[in-house]
Amino acid sequence: MKKFTHLIKREFRLFFSNNVLRLLFIGAPILYGILIGAVYQKGKITDLPIIVVDQDQSLMSVKFIDMLEETESIQVVSVFPDLTNVKNKAIDEDASVIVNIPRGFTSGIQQNKLPEITIFVDASNTLTSNTALMAVNGVAMTIKAGIQIESQMKKGVPEYVATQNYEPFKTTIIKQSIRSGNYLYFMLPGVLLTVFQQILLLGLALTFASEYENRTFEELVRKMPNPLGMLAVKIIPYMIMSVGILLLYWGFSKYYNMVIGGAFWAFTLSTFVFILAVCGIGVLVSIVLPNQLKATEVLMVVATPSFILSGFTWPLSQMPNWVQFIAELIPLTHYLKTFRILYLNHASVSHIYAPVKAMSIIAVICLSLSAIILHYKIKKVKNHSTEDIN
């Protein structure tokens, strides 16, 4: 029994002597509890951006817009006089709904001509689009009821009868990016691209850490004393293997009959920048932490919550500012945005400039830091070798 107790105590000592394991075992549940709780803390979506096109410019259209602005779930971020280039403006504003109030809306109601309000819905995210649509539709129904009751009661019609007599205007809902209403289009690419980032990070965690552990870093320095060349040697194989993973994903799209076409070269460029950014993070951690297990554990902490933080399923705008800041540091956030813009929204290539720029910044910073730290590590190895010779 004493031996058994001694071994139990020994395991506790081993556990608490491992700083990374101790941090992960105790810190990860706390970190994820705070992080994931903060993401969904609001529990409901509010202030979703929408755009209104007011071609009527009347008191009735202004009243309609005011009622939209008073609705908790949505926020009117822009009002335009016509539909010119409004889809691109909606993408820039991250607006999931465009409400078009036609010219002659008020006069059409007065003349019983049944004018039509059109609601364009971006269905690339069913959660946000459905919430915004329900809010806009609710406002439209409220105005309809008020107009028809007031109009009929002026004619002496009893209120009960007035509510059933006629519809003052129509609302037509046009869903765009409708393919993502199918959860296969929505979830499968998001999950697969998340896995893509995770396996790259886990693989790159071992690049330099394994050299340190196996004591082969000095040999690597002799063969490649240039830090940039050393980074290239470590990263290029993963970039080549990434092509195989992307071809596998393309095979999945064919197998599941997912029609994802167009914007090939733009998405290829964004994929290249994404891989560079992920490689930058991976090699930086691997250079700083000389232990394979520790490097892997740290990158697992980074990779695990990235899909939730990416804004692909739950809007970034609904998260606290400090969570949004963390999300912006993860390449997947920007990569999934380029996927949504190009393949779900079918928007122009100009809209991916911002996410590609963000991934480029991550790549440049991480690779630059990696090169600087490698420079000093290489210098240290060279100095040590010179001392041995002397």
ABEGO torsion letter per residue (X at the ends): XAAAAAAAAAAAAAAAABAAAAAAAAAAAAAAAAAAAAAAAAGBBBGBBBBBBBAAGBAAAAAAAAAAAABAABBBABBBABABGAAAAAAAAGBABBBBBBBGAAAAAAAGAGBBBBBBBBAABAAAAAAAAAAAAAAAAAAAAAAAAAAAAAAGBBAAAAAAABBABBBBBBBBGAAAABAAAAAAAAAAAAAAAAAAAAAAAAAAAAAAAAGAAAAAAAABABAAAAAAAAAAAAAAAAAAAAAAAAAAAAAAGBBBBEGAAAAAAAAAAAAAAAAAAAAAAAAABABAAAAAAAAAAAAAAAAAAAGAABBAAABBAAAAAAAAABAAAAAAAAAAAAAAAGBBAAAAAAAAAAAAAAAAAAAAAAAAAAAAAAAAAAAAAAAAAX
